[in-house]
Amino acid sequence: MTSSFAMVGAALLFAMALTVARAVAGPTLFDRILAANSFGTKTVLLLSILGFIAGRPHFLDLALVYALINFLGVIAALKLIKFGRFSDPDPPISA
């Protein structure tokens, strides 16, 4: 059973290599962001599979933390692209 998970891990590594190629050669910026998000998702899957193969369930915790960081990173990158900065473009309302 472990060998089947190793095969899935190898397939994920191949898919991650294709995703990196797409991120490098993407014609638009949004293609690159989508490739980075896809790479993060594949990394979460790979961490989960490695945790199962190694018999270490705390790898799932690492995978969940990485998934949250990946999500926040993509949101931050899109906000930076849209507004040109991370802060709110509207000035605060003074009371």
Secondary structure as GFF3:
##gff-version 3
##sequence-region A 1 95
A	DSSP	alpha_helix	2	25	.	.	.	ID=ss1
A	DSSP	alpha_helix	29	54	.	.	.	ID=ss2
A	DSSP	alpha_helix	58	83	.	.	.	ID=ss3
###
